[in-house]
C-alpha cells in the first residue's frame, strides 16, 4: 500500500506598527505499508509546517505569557515500524507494535518556564532534533488482558551549547519526557471487570539550557478500577475508578543552592497535579 499527500500553506501577519510578513511553506507526506507473512512493515516521511497557535502568540492572561513575534515552525520527519500478532495458544493472543522515528525541526515552538511563578512563554528554537522509539505489547489470556506501552525519546536543542570539559554539549528540549511507560492490567470475572494501571514518566527538563536544578523529578502514578454489569438490566453498568492511588502529592526537586526541596509535584509547566481522586459512574447503552 502506497499513500501520499501534499499542500501549500501561506501565512500573512501585520504588526501593530504596520510591518507585515508573508511565509509560504510546503507540507507533504508519503508512506508505504507491506505485509510480510504474519507481520506488517510500515514507513513514512513528511515535510511539516505550522504557524503559532493563538495561545502561543497571545497567551491566556494566566499560566501562559504572550509572545506575538513567534515564527512558524517547520520539520522533516521519518519513521519506520511494524506490527505482528496472532494466537499462540487456544485462548492466548499476543500483539506487538514498534516504531523508530526521527525529526529535524527549524524554529520549533516550545513553552519555556519564565520567572518564579510557574508561568511559561512560547519560544522558537532555531534548530532541534528528536529521535526515539515507541512500542506497545498486548497480551490476552483467558480472562486477563495486559497492555504495555513505552516511549523512549531523545532530543537536542541545537541552538544552545553547554561547555563541559571544553566540549560543546547540546541540552535536551524542554517539556519532552525521556521515558514514558504505561501499564494496564485487566481481569474479567463474570459481570465484574477489575483494572490496575501504572504511569511512569521521567527525564523532563523545564529550561532551554538543561540546568539540573530545573528538572522535573521522575514519578510513578498508580490507579485501580472496577466495572460491574448490572444483572437483569442489559446495557447498564456501574464503575468506580481511583486515580493516583497512593496520593502522591510532593517530590524532591533539586535546589538552586544545593540539596533538594520537598515541594508539591506539578507538570512541566508547574501546574499542580491532583492527589487521590475517586470517580463513580453509571452508564447505560441501549441494545
C-alpha positions, 0 to 999 in steps of 0.5 A: 500500500502506497499513500501520499499527500501534499499542500501549500500553506501561506501565512500573512501577519501585520504588526501593530506598527504596520510591518507585515510578513508573508511565509509560504511553506510546503507540507507533504507526506508519503508512506508505504505499508507491506505485509510480510507473512504474519507481520506488517512493515510500515514507513513514512516521511513528511515535510511539516509546517505550522504557524503559532497557535493563538495561545502561543502568540497571545497567551491566556492572561494566566499560566501562559505569557504572550509572545506575538513575534513567534515564527512558524515552525517547520520539520522533516520527519521519518519513521519506520515500524511494524506490527505482528500478532496472532494466537499462540495458544487456544485462548492466548493472543499476543500483539506487538507494535514498534516504531523508530522515528526521527525529526529535524525541526527549524524554529520549533515552538516550545513553552519555556518556564519564565520567572518564579511563578510557574508561568511559561512563554512560547519560544522558537528554537532555531534548530532541534532534533528528536529521535526515539522509539515507541512500542506497545505489547498486548497480551490476552489470556483467558480472562486477563488482558495486559497492555504495555506501552513505552516511549523512549525519546531523545532530543537536542536543542541545537541552538544552545551549547553547554561547555563541559570539559571544553566540549560543546554539549547540546541540552535536551528540549524542554517539556519532552519526557525521556521515558514514558511507560504505561501499564494496564492490567485487566481481569474479567470475572463474570459481570465484574471487570477489575483494572490496575494501571501504572504511569511512569514518566521521567527525564523532563527538563523545564529550561532551554539550557538543561540546568539540573536544578530545573528538572522535573523529578521522575514519578510513578502514578498508580490507579485501580478500577472496577466495572460491574454489569448490572444483572437483569438490566442489559446495557447498564453498568456501574464503575468506580475508578481511583486515580493516583492511588497512593496520593502522591502529592510532593517530590524532591526537586533539586535546589538552586543552592544545593540539596533538594526541596520537598515541594508539591509535584506539578507538570512541566509547566508547574501546574499542580497535579491532583492527589487521590481522586475517586470517580463513580459512574453509571452508564447505560447503552441501549441494545 
